[in-house]
Structures are given as structure tokens and as C-alpha cells.
Amino acid sequence: MKTANVSALDASPLERIFDNVEPHTNLLELPAGEGVSEHEHPDRSIVFYVLEGEIRLRVGDETETLHAGAIAQFDGNQSIAPKAETDSRALLILSPDAD
């Protein structure tokens, strides 16, 4: 078993929590106004859980503002671009597509 204390991690802005294991589990930490450039995670299914703050998440043609406690699931083959509205932290789980 592997464990981690998410509140003790410093993502700056992204940190993989457990190395070399599937699914990939990452912590994203963004100050207000900062974001991640548009990108994709081909052949992955993504769960995006906002731990703290407020993040505007664009996935493909959809945009939604997620507040702490909100969770989203989407296909990584689409373009993704999160941007923090307030200082924010999110947990991302990227699992291989079942295909």
C-alpha cells in the first residue's frame, strides 16, 4: 500500500503523487488567475476533483466553474484548459481508457 498526505504536498503547479503506478494520480495547485495551457491526455479517462478554491475548467467546447468539493469526469482525448479563479488545488486521476 502507498499513502500520501495531500495537504502536505507542494505541487508547484503539478506533482505526481505516486510514481510509476496506474492510474496516474496528480495534485494541481494554481494561484488565482493562473492556468494550464490547453493540452490533451490521449487514451486517458480523467477524474478532476477540486479540493480547494474555484477552477474554471474548459474541456472541448464546454466550460464550467468548479468549486471546492465538485468533481468532473471527462475523456482526455479532448482539449483541456483549467484556470484558477481563486487560489486552488485539485486532485486529478488519469486512468487508461478501457478500450
C-alpha positions as CSV (number, residue, x, y, z in Angstrom):
1,M,0.0,0.0,0.0
2,K,1.2,3.5,-0.8
3,T,-0.1,6.5,1.1
4,A,0.3,10.3,0.8
5,N,-0.8,13.4,2.7
6,V,-2.3,15.6,0.0
7,S,-2.3,18.6,2.3
8,A,1.4,18.3,2.9
9,L,2.3,18.2,-0.9
10,D,3.6,21.3,-2.8
11,A,2.5,20.8,-6.4
12,S,4.1,24.0,-7.9
13,P,1.9,23.6,-10.1
14,L,1.6,19.8,-10.7
15,E,3.0,16.9,-8.8
16,R,2.5,13.2,-9.5
17,I,1.6,11.7,-6.1
18,F,2.5,8.1,-6.8
19,D,5.3,7.4,-9.3
20,N,5.2,4.6,-11.8
21,V,1.7,3.3,-11.0
22,E,-1.6,3.3,-12.7
23,P,-3.8,5.2,-12.6
24,H,-1.7,8.4,-12.6
25,T,-2.7,10.5,-9.6
26,N,-1.7,14.2,-9.7
27,L,-2.1,17.2,-7.5
28,L,-2.6,20.5,-9.3
29,E,-2.0,23.7,-7.4
30,L,-2.7,27.1,-9.0
31,P,-2.7,30.6,-7.6
32,A,-5.7,32.8,-8.6
33,G,-5.5,33.9,-12.2
34,E,-3.0,31.1,-13.2
35,G,-3.9,28.3,-15.6
36,V,-2.6,25.4,-17.5
37,S,-2.2,25.8,-21.3
38,E,-4.6,23.8,-23.5
39,H,-3.5,20.2,-23.8
40,E,-4.8,16.7,-24.1
41,H,-4.2,13.3,-22.4
42,P,-4.8,10.9,-25.2
43,D,-6.2,7.4,-24.3
44,R,-7.0,8.5,-20.7
45,S,-10.2,8.9,-18.7
46,I,-9.8,11.8,-16.2
47,V,-11.4,12.5,-12.9
48,F,-10.9,16.1,-11.7
49,Y,-11.8,16.8,-8.1
50,V,-11.5,20.3,-6.7
51,L,-10.1,20.2,-3.1
52,E,-9.8,24.0,-2.5
53,G,-10.8,27.1,-4.3
54,E,-12.6,27.6,-7.6
55,I,-11.4,26.5,-11.1
56,R,-12.8,27.3,-14.5
57,L,-12.4,24.1,-16.4
58,R,-12.6,24.1,-20.2
59,V,-12.9,20.6,-21.8
60,G,-13.5,20.6,-25.5
61,D,-16.3,23.1,-26.2
62,E,-17.6,23.1,-22.7
63,T,-16.6,25.4,-19.8
64,E,-17.7,25.1,-16.2
65,T,-16.6,26.7,-13.0
66,L,-16.0,24.1,-10.3
67,H,-15.9,25.0,-6.6
68,A,-14.3,23.0,-3.8
69,G,-16.0,19.7,-3.4
70,A,-17.0,19.5,-7.1
71,I,-15.9,16.6,-9.2
72,A,-15.8,16.2,-13.0
73,Q,-15.1,13.2,-15.3
74,F,-14.1,13.5,-18.9
75,D,-12.3,12.0,-21.9
76,G,-8.7,13.0,-22.1
77,N,-8.8,13.0,-25.9
78,Q,-10.4,16.4,-25.8
79,S,-8.5,19.7,-25.2
80,I,-8.3,20.6,-21.6
81,A,-7.5,24.0,-20.0
82,P,-8.0,24.7,-16.3
83,K,-7.7,28.2,-14.9
84,A,-7.9,29.1,-11.2
85,E,-10.4,31.8,-10.3
86,T,-9.1,31.8,-6.7
87,D,-6.1,30.0,-5.1
88,S,-6.9,26.4,-5.9
89,R,-5.9,22.8,-5.5
90,A,-7.3,19.8,-7.4
91,L,-6.7,16.1,-7.4
92,L,-6.5,14.5,-10.9
93,I,-6.8,10.8,-11.6
94,L,-5.8,9.8,-15.1
95,S,-6.6,6.2,-15.9
96,P,-6.0,4.3,-19.1
97,D,-9.1,4.0,-21.4
98,A,-10.8,0.7,-21.0
99,D,-10.6,0.1,-24.8
